Amino acid sequence: MTATGTESALVDDLLDGKHRALARVITKIENRSSGYREIVSALHTHTGTADVIGITGSPGAGKSTLVDKLARTYRDRGETVGVIAVDPSSPYTGGAVLGDRIRMASNVGDMDVFFRSMSARGTLGGLSTATSDAVKALDAFGKDKVIIETVGAGQNEVDIVKTADTVCVLVQPGSGDDVQMLKAGILEIGDVFVVNKADMDGAERTVAELEEMIHMRENPAAGLNTGHHGPVDDEEMEQVALDGPDEEAWDPRVIETIATDATGVDELIDTLDEHAAWLSETGQIDDRARTRYAEEIRQLIRADTARLLEEVIDARGGIDALADDVLAKETDPYSVADELVGPVRECVDEELER
């Protein structure tokens, strides 16, 4: 995919470290403006150096405050930071409802902390393809750390796995509902668990509950690296019970922080760095990137195919006209789908026969 002269100039400016170009590129990406795909394609070869960290958890856990302190501490260590805060979408405009809120108070005026609030656009888990593309722009720009703060909508946040290298899950002390939510599925995606507001009552109990959930020996799969791999099937569980824990697997950590005064942030960053090193040493970083690209290709193909078929539907009078035909018993939904997809199927068959 070849970029035009204007798009190439924008890419060159971004790669030269011009923040205005970075902001314009991310705006194009979020709005899906003309030429954004060519820009993202041109940036692809310049990606792969940033550590991408996902921060997720329930609303009220203190994600924004912790991200602020993480960015400040990274800057104190001489590293550059890009932050994407994924906000709920407005049902009217599709834009970020909370996009104008002040969330990075400690980093205002620091050009080496680039903050952008983006709309979830109704995507399950609060992440969209635009978020992934924006991460690529920040990576190509040269940011050392890219932090994604998600909406915080329960176990649907598993979508962050498709974008982040390291997933950090925040839990509030004494939040029994949060721990139950983790049991429902989000436990499987966390590489690091943070009990934030650790000065509150119930912090020790919450830490103990998390550690028990992570390391519970009654579960024959307790030795598996649960981060990013999803549910474990019965055959894998039986094999782990026979073989014992995998010594190379990442053991999820539980860290206590008080984000308001940065307590525990240094320890958290050290743990995140340790996980990044583990990813590199074990080759997991490439495995996860491969899985991520495979999913991205599938998503793009699904979206592009759906868009082409929408054009066919519009050319035939729109979806309502087709629904009226079904309502009048002149056809049925399966026949309509077969008729619309038929030309695509023929093209696929011809391709497979070559």
N, C-alpha and C positions, 0 to 999 in steps of 0.2 A: 504494500500500500504506500503510494508516493504522496508526500505532502506538497502543497502548492508553495509558491514563493513566500506568501504572507505567513503561512503555517511554519515553513522552514525557518524564517526569521525569528518567529516566536520561540521555536524550539532552541535555536542557537542562543537567544537571550537567556532562556531558562538555564541552559547548560553553562552559560557564562556567570551564573549566580545572581541574576537580576530578579529581585523579589517581585517587582511589578509584573514581569513575564510569568512568574510562577502563579501569582494571583489570577492573571488572565487565563492561564491554561486551566486552572482548577475551576474557574467560572464556566469556561467552555465545556469542561467535562461534566460538571453538575447539571448544566442546562442542556447537555447533549446537542450543543450548537454545531453548525456545519463545520466540518474539518476536524472535529475532536478525535475521531478515530485515527486519522492520519497522524495526528500529533502523538497520541498514545503509542501508536506503532513505532514512530520514530524514536520515542524515548525508551522503548523496551530494552535495547542493547546497552543502555546506560544504567540499568537497574541491577539490584542484587547485592548492594553493599550495606544498606541500612538494616538495623535491627528493628523489626516491626513488632510492637507490643500492643496487645489488646487488653483493655481494662473494661471488665463487665461486672454485673451484679445488680441487685435490686435498687430501685429508686430510694434515695435517702441514705445509701451506704457511704456516701462521701467521695464518689468517684471523681467529680470535678475538682474538689480540693486536693485530692491525692495527685491527680494529674498535674495540677499547678505546681505542687511541691516536687514532683518527679522532674518536671521540666527545669525548675530552678536549680535543683541539685545537679542535673546533667550539665547545665550551663556552668555551674561552679567548677565542674570537672573538665571544662573546656570542650564539651561536645555540643553540637548543634542539634536542634530538636524541631520536629514538625508534629503538630497535633491536629487530628481530625476528630471533632466532637459530633457524633451522629445524633441529631435531635428528632423528635417526633415530627411528622409531616402535617402541615396545615391541610385540612380537608378542602379548603377553598383554592389555595394557590399551589399546593404541593411543595412549598418552601418550608424551611426550618422554622417552627413556631418560636423556639427559644434562641434563634440565631443572633439576637442582639444583646444577649445577656453578658455580663462581665464575669468571665470564668477563669481568667488567667491573670489575676491581679498582681501576682508577684513578678510577672514577666512583661508587663506593659512597657513598650518602648525598646525592648530588646529585639533587634532585627534577626537575631539568630534563633529566636523561637517564633516559628510561623504557625499561627493558630487559624483554623478554619472550622466553622460550624456548618454542617451539611445536613440536608434533609434525608430522612430514612425513606421517604417516598412510598410508604406503605409496605416495604419489603419485609417479609418474615424475618424476625430477628433484628430488624432495624438496620440492616446493612444492604447495600445495593452494589451493582457493578460499578457505579460511579465512585463509590468509596474506594474500591480496589484500584481504579484508575487514578484517583487522586493520590493514593499511596505511592503508585509508580512515579508520579510527577515529583513528589517530595524526595523519593529515593534517587531519581535521576538528578535532581537539583543538588544532591550531595548531603542531605541531612543524615547525621549519624544515627539518630533515633527517630522513629516515627511511632507515635502513640495514637491509638484509636480508642476513643471513649464511646461506648455504645449507649443506646437509649436506656437500657435496663428494664427489659420487659419479660423477665422470667426465663424459662428454659429455652425459649425461642432464640436466645442469644447464642446458641450453638453455631449460628452462621458466621460468627467471628473467626471460627477455625479456618474458614476458607481464605482469610486475608492475613491474619497475624501469625508470626513465628512462635511467639510466646503468649499464652493466655493467662491473665491474672484475674482471679475472681474475688470480688470484695463481698464480705459478709459482715453484718452488724452484730455486736454482742447481744446475746439473749434473744436473737431473732430465730425462734424455733421454726417459724414458717419458712425462713430462708434456708435453713438446714434441710427441711423437708423438700424444698424446691430443688436443692442440690441432689438429693436422693433421686428426684424424678428425672434427672438426666444431665444437668449441667456439670455435675461432679466429674463426668467423663472427659470434659474438655479442658479442665484447669491444669496448668503446669505449676502455678503458684496460687495459693489461697491466702488472702489478706483479711485478718480480723481488724477492721478499722474501728476507730473510736474505742481503742483498747482500754481507755481509762473509765469506761462505763461498767456498771455492774453486769456480771454475766460473761465477761470477756474470757476468763479462764475456762469456763464451762464450754463456751462456743469453740475455743481452740481444741479442747479435749474431744468434743464431738466430731470436729472436722478430722482430727488426726485418727480417730477411731474409724471413721468412714473410709479414709484413704488407706489405712494400713490394716484394716480388719482381717485377721488371720483366719477367721471362720470362712471367709470367701476364698475358694481355691484359686481365684484369679487375682488375689491381692498383690502378687508380685509383678503383675503386668503394668506396663506404662499405660495408664488410662488416658493420659493427655493426648487429645487429637485422634485417638484411634476408634472411638465409638464403642458401642456395646460389644461384649465378648460373648461368642457363642459357646454352646455346651462342649463342643469338641476341643476348643482352645482351653476352656477351663479345666477339662480333664487332663490335657497335656501339661498344663502348668502345675497341676497337683502332683503329677509324676516327676516332672523335671525340677520343680522348685523355682524360686524367683529368678528372673533374668537379671544378672548382675549389671548388664549394660543399660537396663531400662532407667528412665528418669524417675526418681522418687519425688512426687509432688511435695512441696514444702508449705508450711503454714507459718505466716509472718504476722506479727502484731504491729500495728501502726497507730499513731494519732496524727492524722494528716494536718490538723489545724496548726500544730507547732513542729511538724516534720519529724516527730519521733518515729524511729523505725524505718525511715525512708532510705537511709544509707544501707541498712541491712537488706531492704527489699531490692535496691538497685544491685547490690552485690549478688543476690540470688538470681536476678534477671540476667546478669552478666554470666553467671555460672551456667544457667540454662542455655544461653546463646553459645557458650563454649562447648557444651555437651552436644548441641545440635550439629556443630561443625565437626567435632571429633568423631562422632558416630556416623556421620553421613546423613543424619535425619533431615538436615536442612535441605538437601537436594531431594530427598524422598517427599518431603512435605511440599516443596515447590512444584514437583512433578504432579502430585495429586491436586494441588491448587490450580495449576494451569489446565489440567484435564477437565476440572469442573468448570473453569472459566470458558473453555472452548465449548463445552456442552451448553452452558447458559447462553452464550452468544448465538450459537446455532439455533437454539430454541426460540430466542427472541427475534432473530432475523427471519426465521421461517414463519413465525406467527405474524410478523409485520407484513411479509409478502402475501400471506393468505388473507390478511385483513384487506389488502388492496383488491384482491379478487372478490371478496365479499361485498365491498363497496361498489365494485363494478357491476355486481348483480342486484343492486338495489338496497344493499345493507342487510344487516343481521335480522332486523325486524321483518323484512319481506320474506326471508327464509323461514323465520319462525311462524309467520302467517301460513305459509305453505304446509308446514308441519301441523299446525293447528287445524287446517282444513282437511287433514288426512290425505293430502295430495302426495306427500312423501313422509319420510321419518328422519330423525336426527342422524342415524347411522348412514343412511343413503346420502344425505346432504354432505356429511363429512367425507364419505368415499368419493363423491363427485368433486369436491373441492381439492382434496389431497391427491386425486388420481393423477393429474399431470406431474406432480412432484414425484409420485411413486414411479411413473414411467421414466423420468429422468434418472432416478436412482437405479432402476433396473438396467438402463442403457449403460450407466457408468460401471456397474458391476460386471456387465458382459464384456467389457473391453479387456 
